[in-house]
Amino acid sequence: MSEKPGNQTPNTPDVSETELRNMKVDELRQEAREEHISGASGLRKEELVKEVAKARQDGGGRDRDDAGSAAEDAEDLGAGPDGGKIRYGDDSSKSLKYSQEITSTEEEPEREGRSLATTHHEVIRQWAEERGGVPATVDGTEHGDHLGVLRIDFRDKDTNLREVSWEEWFKTFDDRRLNFIYQEQRTDGTQSNFFRLENPDREDA
């Protein structure tokens, strides 16, 4: 019987791990999602290597319960590529450094009026929708097919905003490596609509 090329032995994870370590983190995350590995967005490279290798060794997760897998994928996508974690750079503001990092929809502010920061897609979407806000861009600031300045439109006085889809908004948000700095409540306990977007790599975000 002729042997097939590559690693065909189910209990030799070291061989596949060597191959996986040569991949980029983004490629590993995509592989992890395809294997329906929960929480892939928040894993480091070595953790991704171990989890993907294990999934392959177990025969892969692609034939497992589709409903559960879809829910896990939705959880991963809801977190965004950085798992909700703050993006830091040379021009990170002081307000970002002193903000409470939020990486899950379950996390609560430490106190009323606390400055919060996140990159978690579902946290941002929930915050906006609770206030009647929709994703928007400032009309006239577009660059070809790319969205211009990002905003949340609370349907008040600003008529220069154009509503866009959350998919478009988050793609631009991630492409520009933005952070979402916001408040849940003012110091007096009333609901706050305060937010701003910051790019840690340049001051003019």
Z-matrix of the N, CA and C atoms (Angstrom, degrees):
N
C 1 1.454
C 2 1.518 1 109.66
N 3 1.314 2 117.51 1 126.79
C 4 1.469 3 118.96 2 -178.04
C 5 1.524 4 110.52 3 -80.01
N 6 1.304 5 115.01 4 144.28
C 7 1.465 6 121.05 5 -179.17
C 8 1.531 7 110.05 6 -83.28
N 9 1.320 8 116.76 7 138.81
C 10 1.464 9 120.40 8 175.24
C 11 1.522 10 108.92 9 -77.42
N 12 1.311 11 118.35 10 148.36
C 13 1.472 12 119.86 11 178.88
C 14 1.523 13 111.18 12 -69.43
N 15 1.324 14 116.13 13 156.28
C 16 1.469 15 121.46 14 176.33
C 17 1.509 16 111.65 15 88.51
N 18 1.302 17 115.38 16 -172.11
C 19 1.457 18 121.55 17 -175.71
C 20 1.524 19 109.63 18 -88.27
N 21 1.322 20 116.88 19 103.16
C 22 1.453 21 121.49 20 -179.67
C 23 1.527 22 111.56 21 -106.38
N 24 1.332 23 117.43 22 -2.42
C 25 1.462 24 120.62 23 -178.56
C 26 1.515 25 109.43 24 -86.13
N 27 1.352 26 117.87 25 122.40
C 28 1.468 27 119.55 26 -173.08
C 29 1.510 28 115.01 27 -66.00
N 30 1.318 29 119.43 28 -25.80
C 31 1.471 30 121.12 29 -174.69
C 32 1.521 31 112.90 30 -107.42
N 33 1.316 32 117.32 31 37.89
C 34 1.475 33 121.03 32 176.42
C 35 1.518 34 109.51 33 -125.83
N 36 1.347 35 116.82 34 69.14
C 37 1.470 36 119.60 35 -176.91
C 38 1.514 37 113.78 36 -64.58
N 39 1.345 38 117.98 37 -25.36
C 40 1.468 39 120.29 38 -177.47
C 41 1.525 40 112.04 39 -59.20
N 42 1.347 41 115.65 40 -37.84
C 43 1.458 42 119.57 41 -178.88
C 44 1.529 43 109.97 42 -63.94
N 45 1.355 44 117.06 43 -48.05
C 46 1.458 45 119.78 44 -179.26
C 47 1.526 46 111.50 45 -69.79
N 48 1.342 47 116.78 46 -31.24
C 49 1.462 48 119.60 47 178.48
C 50 1.527 49 111.22 48 -64.91
N 51 1.323 50 116.77 49 -37.04
C 52 1.461 51 120.53 50 177.41
C 53 1.530 52 110.03 51 -60.97
N 54 1.315 53 115.19 52 -44.53
C 55 1.475 54 120.76 53 177.77
C 56 1.532 55 110.32 54 -62.69
N 57 1.329 56 116.54 55 -43.60
C 58 1.467 57 121.37 56 -177.23
C 59 1.522 58 112.07 57 -66.61
N 60 1.334 59 117.10 58 -35.86
C 61 1.469 60 119.78 59 -178.87
C 62 1.526 61 112.44 60 -65.60
N 63 1.321 62 116.54 61 -20.58
C 64 1.464 63 120.28 62 178.31
C 65 1.525 64 112.62 63 -82.38
N 66 1.337 65 116.17 64 -5.97
C 67 1.466 66 120.75 65 -179.94
C 68 1.522 67 110.34 66 -87.28
N 69 1.329 68 116.22 67 156.98
C 70 1.467 69 121.16 68 174.98
C 71 1.527 70 108.88 69 -76.40
N 72 1.337 71 115.59 70 159.49
C 73 1.464 72 120.67 71 -178.26
C 74 1.528 73 110.98 72 -59.56
N 75 1.341 74 117.50 73 -43.01
C 76 1.464 75 120.91 74 -179.83
C 77 1.526 76 111.17 75 -61.41
N 78 1.337 77 115.70 76 -38.58
C 79 1.466 78 119.96 77 178.37
C 80 1.525 79 110.52 78 -67.27
N 81 1.326 80 115.93 79 -39.16
C 82 1.463 81 120.36 80 177.98
C 83 1.527 82 111.11 81 -64.82
N 84 1.348 83 116.02 82 -40.76
C 85 1.470 84 119.26 83 178.79
C 86 1.526 85 110.93 84 -62.80
N 87 1.330 86 115.56 85 -40.66
C 88 1.469 87 119.57 86 178.25
C 89 1.530 88 110.01 87 -63.61
N 90 1.334 89 116.05 88 -42.34
C 91 1.463 90 121.14 89 177.96
C 92 1.529 91 110.09 90 -61.62
N 93 1.343 92 115.76 91 -41.07
C 94 1.466 93 120.69 92 179.92
C 95 1.523 94 110.76 93 -64.25
N 96 1.332 95 116.78 94 -40.76
C 97 1.471 96 119.63 95 178.48
C 98 1.528 97 110.73 96 -63.75
N 99 1.336 98 115.59 97 -40.63
C 100 1.465 99 119.42 98 179.27
C 101 1.526 100 111.40 99 -65.36
N 102 1.328 101 115.81 100 -28.85
C 103 1.478 102 120.68 101 176.69
C 104 1.531 103 110.55 102 -87.35
N 105 1.344 104 116.59 103 2.95
C 106 1.474 105 122.75 104 178.98
C 107 1.520 106 112.15 105 57.82
N 108 1.332 107 115.75 106 44.10
C 109 1.462 108 121.28 107 176.60
C 110 1.521 109 108.37 108 -86.86
N 111 1.321 110 116.12 109 121.80
C 112 1.467 111 121.45 110 -176.09
C 113 1.525 112 111.40 111 -68.36
N 114 1.349 113 116.15 112 140.29
C 115 1.463 114 121.35 113 174.74
C 116 1.504 115 115.21 114 72.21
N 117 1.345 116 117.61 115 23.08
C 118 1.469 117 121.24 116 -175.88
C 119 1.525 118 112.94 117 -58.87
N 120 1.340 119 116.85 118 -33.15
C 121 1.468 120 120.57 119 -176.51
C 122 1.520 121 112.99 120 -62.22
N 123 1.346 122 116.86 121 -27.36
C 124 1.458 123 119.91 122 -176.45
C 125 1.520 124 114.31 123 -97.82
N 126 1.345 125 117.72 124 0.45
C 127 1.466 126 120.61 125 -177.16
C 128 1.526 127 112.10 126 -85.35
N 129 1.332 128 116.09 127 146.42
C 130 1.467 129 121.34 128 173.93
C 131 1.525 130 109.29 129 -81.89
N 132 1.336 131 115.54 130 169.93
C 133 1.464 132 119.95 131 -172.84
C 134 1.523 133 112.19 132 -57.07
N 135 1.336 134 117.57 133 -48.44
C 136 1.466 135 119.97 134 -176.86
C 137 1.532 136 110.80 135 -64.28
N 138 1.336 137 116.48 136 -36.68
C 139 1.468 138 120.41 137 177.54
C 140 1.525 139 110.65 138 -66.54
N 141 1.341 140 115.93 139 -39.48
C 142 1.459 141 120.30 140 177.04
C 143 1.526 142 111.39 141 -62.86
N 144 1.339 143 115.66 142 -43.29
C 145 1.468 144 120.86 143 178.37
C 146 1.525 145 110.31 144 -56.80
N 147 1.334 146 117.53 145 -49.29
C 148 1.472 147 122.98 146 -178.31
C 149 1.526 148 111.15 147 -61.85
N 150 1.359 149 115.40 148 -46.21
C 151 1.465 150 119.68 149 -175.82
C 152 1.532 151 111.77 150 -67.01
N 153 1.356 152 116.14 151 -43.27
C 154 1.466 153 119.55 152 -179.79
C 155 1.527 154 110.32 153 -66.72
N 156 1.334 155 116.67 154 -41.86
C 157 1.472 156 120.56 155 178.44
C 158 1.526 157 110.71 156 -60.84
N 159 1.326 158 115.97 157 -42.60
C 160 1.473 159 120.82 158 179.69
C 161 1.529 160 110.59 159 -64.23
N 162 1.353 161 115.40 160 -42.56
C 163 1.468 162 119.40 161 179.72
C 164 1.525 163 110.80 162 -62.47
N 165 1.336 164 116.21 163 -40.54
C 166 1.474 165 120.20 164 178.10
C 167 1.529 166 110.71 165 -65.73
N 168 1.336 167 115.25 166 -41.06
C 169 1.469 168 120.29 167 -179.13
C 170 1.529 169 110.52 168 -63.69
N 171 1.336 170 115.77 169 -36.72
C 172 1.472 171 120.75 170 -179.43
C 173 1.524 172 112.09 171 -79.61
N 174 1.311 173 116.38 172 3.54
C 175 1.450 174 119.27 173 179.68
C 176 1.511 175 113.07 174 97.19
N 177 1.352 176 115.88 175 6.94
C 178 1.463 177 120.21 176 177.29
C 179 1.504 178 111.55 177 82.91
N 180 1.316 179 114.98 178 152.83
C 181 1.461 180 119.99 179 -178.44
C 182 1.508 181 112.63 180 -94.83
N 183 1.322 182 118.23 181 4.71
C 184 1.462 183 118.80 182 -171.00
C 185 1.518 184 112.82 183 -73.21
N 186 1.347 185 117.08 184 -19.74
C 187 1.457 186 119.56 185 -179.45
C 188 1.518 187 112.00 186 -100.00
N 189 1.329 188 116.92 187 7.00
C 190 1.452 189 120.25 188 179.98
C 191 1.523 190 111.12 189 -78.07
N 192 1.305 191 117.19 190 178.73
C 193 1.465 192 123.62 191 -177.58
C 194 1.521 193 111.58 192 -47.73
N 195 1.324 194 117.22 193 113.88
C 196 1.464 195 121.88 194 -174.83
C 197 1.514 196 112.46 195 -63.70
N 198 1.334 197 117.43 196 -38.41
C 199 1.465 198 120.64 197 -178.61
C 200 1.517 199 110.56 198 -64.18
N 201 1.330 200 116.82 199 -45.62
C 202 1.459 201 120.96 200 179.10
C 203 1.508 202 111.37 201 -65.02
N 204 1.335 203 115.74 202 -40.06
C 205 1.465 204 120.18 203 -179.87
C 206 1.520 205 111.03 204 -64.78
N 207 1.333 206 116.02 205 -41.47
C 208 1.466 207 119.74 206 179.50
C 209 1.518 208 110.62 207 -63.06
N 210 1.327 209 116.06 208 -38.49
C 211 1.471 210 120.04 209 179.46
C 212 1.516 211 110.40 210 -65.97
N 213 1.345 212 116.42 211 -40.17
C 214 1.465 213 119.97 212 179.05
C 215 1.524 214 110.77 213 -65.78
N 216 1.344 215 116.73 214 -40.42
C 217 1.458 216 120.44 215 177.77
C 218 1.513 217 110.61 216 -61.96
N 219 1.335 218 116.52 217 -42.53
C 220 1.467 219 120.89 218 179.80
C 221 1.511 220 110.34 219 -62.31
N 222 1.352 221 116.11 220 -37.84
C 223 1.474 222 120.20 221 178.98
C 224 1.522 223 110.08 222 -64.00
N 225 1.342 224 115.91 223 -44.02
C 226 1.458 225 120.18 224 -179.97
C 227 1.527 226 111.19 225 -63.57
N 228 1.333 227 116.36 226 -46.40
C 229 1.455 228 120.23 227 -178.53
C 230 1.527 229 111.04 228 -65.97
N 231 1.333 230 116.12 229 -33.70
C 232 1.456 231 120.63 230 179.64
C 233 1.512 232 112.80 231 -64.27
N 234 1.330 233 116.43 232 -28.03
C 235 1.460 234 120.41 233 -179.14
C 236 1.522 235 112.11 234 -78.32
N 237 1.330 236 117.61 235 -27.51
C 238 1.461 237 120.26 236 -175.02
C 239 1.520 238 110.85 237 87.90
N 240 1.329 239 117.86 238 170.87
C 241 1.468 240 121.64 239 -173.63
C 242 1.526 241 114.63 240 -65.14
N 243 1.334 242 118.12 241 -22.91
C 244 1.466 243 120.59 242 -178.90
C 245 1.528 244 112.25 243 -103.52
N 246 1.325 245 116.38 244 12.46
C 247 1.455 246 119.71 245 177.22
C 248 1.518 247 113.71 246 63.06
N 249 1.334 248 116.54 247 23.32
C 250 1.460 249 120.60 248 179.86
C 251 1.516 250 113.93 249 88.34
N 252 1.329 251 117.21 250 -9.11
C 253 1.472 252 120.55 251 -175.54
C 254 1.528 253 111.84 252 -72.32
N 255 1.336 254 115.43 253 148.49
C 256 1.463 255 122.23 254 179.55
C 257 1.524 256 110.14 255 -66.17
N 258 1.345 257 115.79 256 142.00
C 259 1.466 258 121.55 257 175.71
C 260 1.524 259 108.27 258 -96.28
N 261 1.315 260 116.26 259 127.05
C 262 1.462 261 120.60 260 -178.99
C 263 1.530 262 110.78 261 -108.76
N 264 1.324 263 115.53 262 153.01
C 265 1.458 264 121.26 263 178.10
C 266 1.517 265 110.09 264 -159.92
N 267 1.326 266 116.18 265 -176.63
C 268 1.470 267 121.56 266 -176.68
C 269 1.520 268 112.73 267 -61.77
N 270 1.330 269 116.73 268 -29.82
C 271 1.463 270 120.12 269 -176.42
C 272 1.533 271 112.94 270 -107.00
N 273 1.332 272 116.65 271 25.24
C 274 1.467 273 119.36 272 175.81
C 275 1.523 274 109.40 273 -60.41
N 276 1.318 275 116.35 274 134.45
C 277 1.467 276 120.43 275 -176.85
C 278 1.526 277 111.22 276 -80.05
N 279 1.323 278 115.55 277 163.13
C 280 1.460 279 120.35 278 175.81
C 281 1.518 280 110.65 279 -63.59
N 282 1.345 281 116.15 280 -37.17
C 283 1.461 282 118.93 281 -178.84
C 284 1.521 283 110.91 282 -62.81
N 285 1.341 284 117.77 283 -33.29
C 286 1.463 285 120.60 284 176.80
C 287 1.526 286 110.46 285 -66.89
N 288 1.335 287 115.47 286 -43.60
C 289 1.466 288 119.92 287 -177.71
C 290 1.528 289 112.41 288 -64.17
N 291 1.332 290 115.84 289 -30.11
C 292 1.468 291 119.41 290 -178.11
C 293 1.530 292 112.79 291 -97.00
N 294 1.326 293 116.87 292 4.22
C 295 1.463 294 120.14 293 178.89
C 296 1.530 295 110.60 294 -84.12
N 297 1.316 296 115.72 295 152.43
C 298 1.462 297 121.55 296 174.37
C 299 1.527 298 108.31 297 -80.56
N 300 1.333 299 116.82 298 125.76
C 301 1.460 300 121.16 299 -179.33
C 302 1.530 301 109.55 300 -77.44
N 303 1.334 302 116.23 301 130.20
C 304 1.458 303 122.22 302 178.12
C 305 1.527 304 108.08 303 -115.22
N 306 1.337 305 117.41 304 120.27
C 307 1.464 306 120.69 305 -177.35
C 308 1.523 307 112.54 306 -120.92
N 309 1.337 308 116.93 307 12.65
C 310 1.460 309 120.59 308 -178.69
C 311 1.528 310 109.42 309 -158.04
N 312 1.328 311 116.24 310 151.78
C 313 1.462 312 120.91 311 177.40
C 314 1.533 313 110.98 312 -70.16
N 315 1.335 314 116.92 313 -11.86
C 316 1.471 315 120.60 314 -179.46
C 317 1.533 316 112.47 315 -85.92
N 318 1.333 317 117.16 316 -16.85
C 319 1.467 318 120.02 317 -175.75
C 320 1.527 319 111.54 318 -76.19
N 321 1.331 320 115.14 319 144.79
C 322 1.464 321 122.11 320 -179.17
C 323 1.525 322 109.99 321 -117.13
N 324 1.335 323 118.17 322 152.59
C 325 1.472 324 120.30 323 174.48
C 326 1.529 325 110.49 324 -61.49
N 327 1.330 326 116.07 325 145.31
C 328 1.463 327 120.42 326 179.33
C 329 1.525 328 111.54 327 -66.06
N 330 1.333 329 116.47 328 -28.71
C 331 1.464 330 120.89 329 179.12
C 332 1.527 331 109.00 330 -159.61
N 333 1.335 332 116.13 331 163.58
C 334 1.463 333 120.52 332 177.49
C 335 1.528 334 110.12 333 -63.59
N 336 1.335 335 115.54 334 139.18
C 337 1.459 336 119.97 335 179.29
C 338 1.511 337 114.48 336 83.37
N 339 1.343 338 117.31 337 0.19
C 340 1.477 339 121.04 338 -177.91
C 341 1.519 340 110.06 339 -65.73
N 342 1.327 341 115.94 340 136.44
C 343 1.457 342 121.29 341 173.40
C 344 1.534 343 108.25 342 -76.84
N 345 1.340 344 116.49 343 129.14
C 346 1.458 345 122.65 344 -176.30
C 347 1.524 346 109.75 345 -118.72
N 348 1.322 347 116.66 346 156.63
C 349 1.463 348 120.70 347 177.21
C 350 1.519 349 109.51 348 -146.31
N 351 1.337 350 115.81 349 142.13
C 352 1.461 351 120.50 350 -179.01
C 353 1.520 352 110.44 351 -158.18
N 354 1.341 353 115.40 352 164.88
C 355 1.466 354 121.51 353 166.24
C 356 1.530 355 108.91 354 -124.26
N 357 1.329 356 116.63 355 8.71
C 358 1.471 357 122.83 356 -175.78
C 359 1.527 358 109.87 357 -73.10
N 360 1.329 359 116.37 358 117.80
C 361 1.464 360 121.11 359 -175.27
C 362 1.520 361 112.77 360 -58.06
N 363 1.330 362 116.94 361 -46.59
C 364 1.469 363 119.08 362 -174.52
C 365 1.527 364 111.42 363 -70.97
N 366 1.346 365 117.26 364 -33.03
C 367 1.470 366 120.58 365 175.55
C 368 1.536 367 109.68 366 -60.88
N 369 1.345 368 116.26 367 -46.11
C 370 1.469 369 121.29 368 -178.78
C 371 1.526 370 110.74 369 -65.34
N 372 1.336 371 116.12 370 -45.40
C 373 1.467 372 120.27 371 -179.12
C 374 1.538 373 111.24 372 -61.42
N 375 1.337 374 116.33 373 -45.72
C 376 1.469 375 119.97 374 179.87
C 377 1.526 376 111.07 375 -62.41
N 378 1.335 377 115.91 376 -43.73
C 379 1.470 378 120.71 377 -179.89
C 380 1.527 379 109.84 378 -58.21
N 381 1.332 380 116.54 379 -47.01
C 382 1.467 381 121.05 380 -178.09
C 383 1.528 382 111.17 381 -65.47
N 384 1.329 383 116.53 382 -46.64
C 385 1.460 384 120.15 383 -174.98
C 386 1.525 385 112.39 384 -67.68
N 387 1.344 386 116.69 385 -31.85
C 388 1.470 387 119.94 386 175.88
C 389 1.528 388 111.54 387 -62.31
N 390 1.332 389 116.94 388 -23.19
C 391 1.463 390 122.66 389 -177.79
C 392 1.525 391 112.09 390 -106.33
N 393 1.335 392 116.39 391 10.18
C 394 1.465 393 120.42 392 -179.27
C 395 1.512 394 113.06 393 74.28
N 396 1.334 395 117.61 394 17.50
C 397 1.461 396 121.84 395 -177.77
C 398 1.519 397 112.85 396 -86.86
N 399 1.320 398 116.25 397 151.17
C 400 1.466 399 122.50 398 176.53
C 401 1.530 400 108.73 399 -129.29
N 402 1.330 401 117.96 400 153.01
C 403 1.464 402 120.53 401 178.78
C 404 1.522 403 110.59 402 -67.70
N 405 1.320 404 116.32 403 139.63
C 406 1.472 405 119.96 404 -175.83
C 407 1.523 406 110.72 405 -150.90
N 408 1.327 407 114.40 406 165.27
C 409 1.461 408 121.70 407 172.49
C 410 1.524 409 107.72 408 -128.75
N 411 1.323 410 117.07 409 155.97
C 412 1.470 411 121.24 410 178.56
C 413 1.524 412 108.11 411 -80.40
N 414 1.321 413 115.85 412 119.67
C 415 1.467 414 121.00 413 -179.39
C 416 1.526 415 110.78 414 -57.65
N 417 1.333 416 115.41 415 137.47
C 418 1.457 417 120.05 416 176.90
C 419 1.519 418 114.00 417 90.82
N 420 1.361 419 117.23 418 -3.56
C 421 1.475 420 119.32 419 179.82
C 422 1.530 421 111.35 420 -106.39
N 423 1.337 422 116.90 421 6.77
C 424 1.459 423 120.59 422 -178.67
C 425 1.533 424 111.26 423 -66.85
N 426 1.325 425 115.24 424 154.22
C 427 1.479 426 120.96 425 175.37
C 428 1.527 427 106.85 426 -120.14
N 429 1.333 428 117.32 427 93.42
C 430 1.459 429 120.45 428 -176.73
C 431 1.524 430 109.44 429 64.16
N 432 1.344 431 115.32 430 -122.17
C 433 1.469 432 120.39 431 179.46
C 434 1.521 433 112.44 432 -87.21
N 435 1.339 434 116.91 433 -2.56
C 436 1.474 435 120.41 434 -176.88
C 437 1.527 436 110.84 435 -89.77
N 438 1.327 437 115.25 436 143.48
C 439 1.462 438 119.73 437 177.60
C 440 1.522 439 110.26 438 -63.73
N 441 1.329 440 115.01 439 153.11
C 442 1.455 441 120.06 440 176.56
C 443 1.523 442 110.96 441 -89.12
N 444 1.326 443 116.35 442 -139.16
C 445 1.468 444 122.22 443 -179.05
C 446 1.532 445 108.91 444 -64.51
N 447 1.322 446 116.60 445 129.81
C 448 1.463 447 121.49 446 -179.06
C 449 1.524 448 111.02 447 -85.59
N 450 1.320 449 115.79 448 142.88
C 451 1.457 450 122.20 449 176.78
C 452 1.531 451 109.12 450 -145.62
N 453 1.330 452 116.57 451 167.64
C 454 1.462 453 122.67 452 164.90
C 455 1.527 454 105.66 453 -108.79
N 456 1.322 455 117.18 454 126.15
C 457 1.463 456 121.48 455 -177.95
C 458 1.526 457 109.14 456 -95.83
N 459 1.334 458 116.21 457 115.58
C 460 1.457 459 121.53 458 178.15
C 461 1.528 460 111.62 459 -94.99
N 462 1.337 461 116.16 460 17.09
C 463 1.467 462 123.03 461 176.56
C 464 1.528 463 112.34 462 59.20
N 465 1.337 464 115.73 463 37.38
C 466 1.470 465 117.33 464 178.05
C 467 1.528 466 110.42 465 -101.60
N 468 1.313 467 118.85 466 -126.03
C 469 1.468 468 120.67 467 -169.04
C 470 1.531 469 114.63 468 -86.95
N 471 1.314 470 118.21 469 -16.28
C 472 1.469 471 120.16 470 -173.52
C 473 1.530 472 110.19 471 -77.98
N 474 1.333 473 116.35 472 107.07
C 475 1.472 474 120.48 473 -178.18
C 476 1.529 475 112.04 474 -91.94
N 477 1.329 476 117.42 475 -0.23
C 478 1.466 477 120.38 476 -178.87
C 479 1.525 478 112.81 477 -86.84
N 480 1.330 479 117.12 478 5.14
C 481 1.459 480 120.17 479 -177.15
C 482 1.524 481 111.06 480 -96.80
N 483 1.320 482 115.21 481 140.90
C 484 1.469 483 121.53 482 176.93
C 485 1.520 484 108.77 483 -119.07
N 486 1.325 485 116.90 484 125.27
C 487 1.469 486 120.99 485 -179.03
C 488 1.526 487 110.81 486 -67.49
N 489 1.334 488 116.16 487 140.14
C 490 1.460 489 122.78 488 176.98
C 491 1.530 490 107.78 489 -130.98
N 492 1.316 491 117.20 490 174.24
C 493 1.472 492 120.16 491 178.52
C 494 1.527 493 109.49 492 -79.71
N 495 1.337 494 114.64 493 155.01
C 496 1.476 495 118.37 494 175.72
C 497 1.523 496 110.49 495 -61.58
N 498 1.319 497 117.52 496 -34.78
C 499 1.469 498 121.04 497 179.98
C 500 1.531 499 110.84 498 -59.94
N 501 1.344 500 116.08 499 -47.97
C 502 1.475 501 120.84 500 178.12
C 503 1.533 502 110.43 501 -62.83
N 504 1.341 503 115.30 502 -44.53
C 505 1.462 504 121.37 503 -175.95
C 506 1.523 505 110.34 504 -61.00
N 507 1.340 506 116.18 505 -48.44
C 508 1.470 507 119.55 506 -177.54
C 509 1.527 508 112.36 507 -70.18
N 510 1.333 509 116.99 508 -32.17
C 511 1.472 510 118.92 509 177.18
C 512 1.529 511 109.50 510 -62.39
N 513 1.339 512 116.01 511 -45.30
C 514 1.466 513 120.64 512 178.51
C 515 1.529 514 110.48 513 -66.02
N 516 1.323 515 117.03 514 -43.13
C 517 1.470 516 123.70 515 178.54
C 518 1.528 517 110.73 516 -54.93
N 519 1.344 518 116.96 517 -45.23
C 520 1.466 519 121.35 518 -178.75
C 521 1.530 520 111.84 519 -76.30
N 522 1.337 521 116.35 520 -39.41
C 523 1.472 522 119.67 521 179.24
C 524 1.528 523 110.95 522 -60.06
N 525 1.347 524 116.57 523 -35.25
C 526 1.466 525 120.73 524 -178.48
C 527 1.528 526 112.33 525 -90.60
N 528 1.313 527 117.63 526 2.78
C 529 1.476 528 123.28 527 179.08
C 530 1.542 529 110.95 528 54.39
N 531 1.322 530 116.18 529 46.31
C 532 1.463 531 120.35 530 -178.51
C 533 1.525 532 111.49 531 -83.64
N 534 1.320 533 115.17 532 156.10
C 535 1.464 534 123.40 533 168.25
C 536 1.520 535 108.03 534 -111.41
N 537 1.330 536 115.55 535 148.55
C 538 1.460 537 121.72 536 177.79
C 539 1.523 538 107.07 537 -106.96
N 540 1.348 539 116.95 538 108.89
C 541 1.464 540 122.61 539 179.27
C 542 1.533 541 107.27 540 -102.69
N 543 1.331 542 116.87 541 129.30
C 544 1.467 543 118.74 542 -170.90
C 545 1.526 544 111.83 543 -156.36
N 546 1.322 545 115.01 544 175.94
C 547 1.461 546 122.86 545 174.44
C 548 1.522 547 109.14 546 -128.31
N 549 1.312 548 116.87 547 144.33
C 550 1.464 549 120.98 548 170.80
C 551 1.527 550 109.68 549 -85.28
N 552 1.348 551 114.60 550 -45.28
C 553 1.470 552 120.37 551 -178.09
C 554 1.522 553 110.02 552 -136.84
N 555 1.332 554 115.37 553 153.54
C 556 1.461 555 120.01 554 170.72
C 557 1.528 556 107.78 555 -76.22
N 558 1.331 557 115.20 556 172.44
C 559 1.471 558 118.79 557 -178.54
C 560 1.523 559 112.38 558 -63.88
N 561 1.352 560 116.94 559 -20.91
C 562 1.468 561 119.09 560 178.62
C 563 1.534 562 112.43 561 -88.57
N 564 1.343 563 116.32 562 3.91
C 565 1.462 564 120.14 563 175.86
C 566 1.516 565 115.25 564 92.33
N 567 1.341 566 118.19 565 -7.37
C 568 1.464 567 120.09 566 178.73
C 569 1.530 568 110.15 567 -79.96
N 570 1.327 569 115.76 568 155.37
C 571 1.464 570 120.87 569 -177.46
C 572 1.525 571 111.42 570 -62.71
N 573 1.317 572 116.58 571 136.61
C 574 1.466 573 121.48 572 -179.41
C 575 1.526 574 110.65 573 -110.16
N 576 1.323 575 115.91 574 139.31
C 577 1.466 576 121.89 575 173.85
C 578 1.527 577 111.27 576 -101.93
N 579 1.339 578 117.29 577 9.75
C 580 1.467 579 119.62 578 -176.36
C 581 1.524 580 110.96 579 -68.94
N 582 1.338 581 115.74 580 131.24
C 583 1.469 582 121.11 581 169.66
C 584 1.522 583 107.91 582 -156.06
N 585 1.302 584 115.43 583 158.59
C 586 1.465 585 120.11 584 167.47
C 587 1.517 586 108.85 585 -152.01
N 588 1.319 587 115.45 586 155.36
C 589 1.457 588 122.31 587 -179.99
C 590 1.514 589 109.15 588 -106.78
N 591 1.315 590 115.93 589 135.83
C 592 1.461 591 119.20 590 -177.05
C 593 1.522 592 110.56 591 -134.11
N 594 1.320 593 115.20 592 134.45
C 595 1.466 594 121.40 593 172.91
C 596 1.525 595 106.91 594 -99.29
N 597 1.339 596 118.22 595 117.17
C 598 1.471 597 120.40 596 -176.06
C 599 1.523 598 114.25 597 -71.66
N 600 1.343 599 116.75 598 -6.26
C 601 1.471 600 120.15 599 -178.06
C 602 1.513 601 113.48 600 -98.29
N 603 1.341 602 117.03 601 -8.42
C 604 1.461 603 118.94 602 176.20
C 605 1.523 604 108.98 603 -155.30
N 606 1.305 605 115.80 604 151.40
C 607 1.466 606 120.89 605 -173.12
C 608 1.524 607 113.10 606 -77.93
N 609 1.335 608 117.51 607 -23.10
C 610 1.465 609 120.07 608 -172.29
C 611 1.519 610 113.48 609 -93.16
N 612 1.330 611 116.95 610 29.70
C 613 1.459 612 120.54 611 -178.04
C 614 1.513 613 111.11 612 -68.14
